């Protein structure tokens, strides 16, 4: 999944990978989330996925 940026979103929209990921989460009966830790916080890879998925339904 590409690194999130507003410019990238404006130029190309939401990547297919992020749309598929959100659909999987929405269709699940539940999720168990286990995150790797990096310097006392979550990783930049998780933050990137969170950024893309959180932007998808903001205008609904």
Backbone as JSON, one array per atom type, in Angstrom:
{
  "sequence": "XXXXXXXXXXXXXXXXXXXXXXXXXXXXXXXXXXXXXXXXXXXXXXXXXXXXXXXXXXXX",
  "N": [[0.85, -1.15, 0.0], [0.61, 2.23, -0.83], [2.41, 4.94, 0.73], [0.59, 7.16, 2.75], [-0.57, 10.3, 1.61], [-2.01, 13.53, 1.28], [-1.82, 14.68, -1.25], [-1.34, 12.44, -2.88], [-3.74, 11.08, -2.46], [-5.57, 12.94, -3.55], [-4.72, 12.95, -6.21], [-4.92, 10.25, -7.07], [-6.97, 8.98, -5.72], [-8.39, 6.63, -3.32], [-6.36, 3.85, -2.66], [-6.76, 0.56, -4.11], [-6.0, -1.54, -2.4], [-6.4, -0.49, 0.17], [-9.15, -0.09, 0.14], [-10.07, -2.74, -0.13], [-9.07, -3.79, 2.27], [-10.56, -2.36, 4.23], [-13.13, -3.28, 3.59], [-12.92, -6.0, 4.28], [-12.6, -5.76, 7.06], [-15.03, -4.53, 7.74], [-16.82, -6.55, 7.05], [-16.27, -8.54, 8.85], [-17.09, -10.49, 11.74], [-15.86, -9.88, 14.06], [-12.72, -8.61, 15.28], [-9.33, -9.33, 16.12], [-6.77, -7.49, 17.27], [-3.39, -7.18, 17.12], [-0.54, -5.49, 17.68], [2.71, -4.66, 16.5], [5.33, -3.14, 18.34], [7.01, -0.06, 18.3], [9.43, 1.91, 19.47], [7.8, 2.52, 21.7], [5.3, 2.98, 20.62], [2.79, 2.38, 18.03], [3.63, 0.9, 14.82], [4.87, 2.6, 11.87], [3.87, 1.44, 9.57], [1.37, 0.36, 10.38], [0.1, 2.78, 11.07], [-0.05, 3.98, 8.58], [-1.87, 2.27, 7.21], [-4.09, 2.73, 8.83], [-4.47, 5.48, 8.36], [-5.19, 5.51, 5.57], [-7.53, 3.89, 5.57], [-9.2, 5.28, 7.32], [-9.89, 7.52, 5.89], [-11.74, 6.84, 4.0], [-14.59, 6.83, 4.33], [-15.33, 9.35, 5.13], [-16.96, 11.33, 4.07], [-19.55, 10.46, 4.14]],
  "CA": [[0.0, 0.0, 0.0], [1.46, 3.42, -0.86], [2.43, 5.8, 1.91], [-0.49, 8.14, 2.64], [-0.4, 11.76, 1.54], [-3.19, 14.18, 0.68], [-1.58, 14.85, -2.69], [-1.54, 11.14, -3.52], [-5.17, 10.81, -2.43], [-6.23, 13.83, -4.51], [-4.33, 12.57, -7.57], [-5.3, 8.9, -7.48], [-8.03, 8.4, -4.91], [-8.03, 5.63, -2.32], [-5.84, 2.65, -3.31], [-7.58, -0.65, -4.04], [-5.62, -2.32, -1.22], [-7.05, 0.11, 1.34], [-10.58, -0.36, 0.01], [-10.27, -4.16, 0.18], [-8.81, -3.98, 3.7], [-11.71, -1.86, 4.97], [-14.25, -4.19, 3.33], [-12.69, -7.19, 5.1], [-12.86, -5.38, 8.45], [-16.47, -4.29, 7.87], [-17.54, -7.82, 6.91], [-15.89, -9.46, 9.92], [-17.91, -10.51, 12.96], [-15.02, -9.28, 15.09], [-11.29, -8.66, 14.95], [-8.33, -9.3, 17.19], [-5.7, -6.63, 16.77], [-2.13, -7.28, 17.84], [0.37, -4.58, 16.98], [4.12, -4.58, 16.84], [5.64, -1.89, 19.02], [8.24, 0.6, 17.84], [9.71, 3.08, 20.32], [6.69, 2.8, 22.6], [4.07, 3.29, 19.89], [2.57, 1.46, 16.92], [4.55, 1.11, 13.71], [4.43, 3.49, 10.79], [3.07, 0.64, 8.63], [-0.01, 0.36, 10.89], [-0.42, 4.15, 10.97], [-0.36, 4.2, 7.17], [-3.13, 1.58, 6.93], [-5.13, 3.47, 9.55], [-4.71, 6.74, 7.63], [-5.94, 5.25, 4.34], [-8.88, 3.39, 5.82], [-10.02, 6.28, 8.0], [-10.28, 8.56, 4.94], [-12.65, 6.34, 2.98], [-16.01, 7.12, 4.53], [-15.42, 10.62, 5.84], [-17.96, 12.2, 3.47], [-20.86, 9.81, 4.15]],
  "C": [[0.91, 1.24, 0.0], [1.37, 4.21, 0.45], [1.39, 6.91, 1.71], [0.04, 9.56, 2.5], [-1.66, 12.33, 0.9], [-3.03, 14.34, -0.82], [-1.83, 13.55, -3.43], [-3.03, 10.8, -3.56], [-5.92, 11.66, -3.46], [-5.94, 13.42, -5.95], [-4.9, 11.22, -7.99], [-6.42, 8.26, -6.7], [-7.49, 7.4, -3.9], [-7.52, 4.38, -3.04], [-6.77, 1.45, -3.13], [-7.28, -1.47, -2.79], [-6.33, -1.79, 0.03], [-8.56, -0.14, 1.3], [-10.9, -1.81, 0.35], [-10.09, -4.42, 1.67], [-10.02, -3.53, 4.52], [-12.92, -2.78, 4.79], [-14.12, -5.46, 4.17], [-13.01, -6.9, 6.56], [-14.37, -5.2, 8.66], [-17.28, -5.59, 7.83], [-17.26, -8.81, 8.04], [-16.87, -9.36, 11.09], [-17.16, -9.86, 14.13], [-13.57, -9.35, 14.63], [-10.48, -8.72, 16.23], [-7.16, -8.55, 16.62], [-4.5, -6.76, 17.68], [-1.1, -6.48, 17.06], [1.8, -4.73, 17.45], [4.38, -3.21, 17.46], [6.96, -1.35, 18.47], [8.42, 1.88, 18.64], [8.5, 3.5, 21.15], [5.38, 3.14, 21.92], [3.87, 2.24, 18.81], [3.5, 1.83, 15.77], [3.98, 2.07, 12.67], [3.61, 2.74, 9.75], [1.61, 0.59, 9.08], [-0.64, 1.74, 10.75], [-0.83, 4.46, 9.53], [-1.69, 3.52, 6.79], [-4.29, 2.31, 7.59], [-5.48, 4.77, 8.82], [-5.55, 6.5, 6.38], [-7.36, 4.81, 4.63], [-9.77, 4.42, 6.49], [-10.5, 7.39, 7.06], [-11.42, 8.13, 4.04], [-14.09, 6.77, 3.15], [-16.25, 8.46, 5.23], [-16.52, 11.54, 5.31], [-19.36, 11.59, 3.47], [-21.75, 10.41, 5.21]]
}
